[in-house]
Amino acid sequence: MRVPDKTDKGKIGNFNYMIHDPDGHLVEIVQYAPDGWTRRETGKFLPDTRVSTRIAHVGILVGGLDASLAFTATRSVA
């Protein structure tokens, strides 16, 4: 898999780049920057009655299970 040598900041101040998974889906890899919009504005536009203060979820369509398992097994998400 090819990744950039340097990751620039996007429009809202986070570092990001795109890759393709084995099924051809475009996947955005994002690192929230301390001075980026995401961290700066966290929780400011949500009511106190929201379901959760933190929900992490990723949904990925899989066409070829073996290729997808090999792709995800060699990457770590922290």
N, C-alpha and C positions, 0 to 999 in steps of 0.2 A: 504494500500500500504506500502510495506517495503522500507525503505530508510536506508542508512548506518549511523552508529553512528558518523563516522568520514569520511570526504571527502578528499582524497589525491589529490595531483597535478598530472596531466597527463604529457605526453611527452613534450608538448609545454608550460607547466607552468600554465595551468588553472585548477581550481577545477572542477571535473566532476564525475558523476555516471550515471548508466543506470537504467531505470524502464521499465516495460511493461504496455501498455495501455490495456483497456478492449478487444480490438480486437487482442491482442498479439503482436502488433508492439513494437519494441524496441525503446525507446525514451531516448536520451542523455540529461541530465540536466547539463548545463555548467555555471560557474561563471568565468568571465574573471578576472584574477589576475593582479594587477598593474604592476608586473614584468614579466608577461607572454608574450609569443611571439605575441599573438593577439593584445594586446594594444601597445606593443613596436614597432610593424611593421605596424600599421594601416596607410593606405594611401600611403605607400612607393612604392608600386608596381602597382599603378593605374595611368593612364594618366589624365591630367587636363581635357580632353574631356569626361570623364566618365559621365554616365547619372545622377548619384546622389552621394553625399558624404556619404549618410547613407540610407540604405534600410533595414527595418526589415520585415521579412516574415516567416511565418510558414505554411507549407502545411501538412495536416494530412488526411490520408484515414480513412473513417469511415464505419464500417460494421454494427454496432448496434447503432443507433442514441441515444436511451434512455440511454444506458450504457455509451456512450461517453460523452453525456451532463452531466451526473452525475459525471463522472470522472473529466471533466474540470471545472465544476462549483464549485468544492470544493478546487481548487487550484488557487493561485494568481500568476500572472507574473508581476514583476515590472521592 
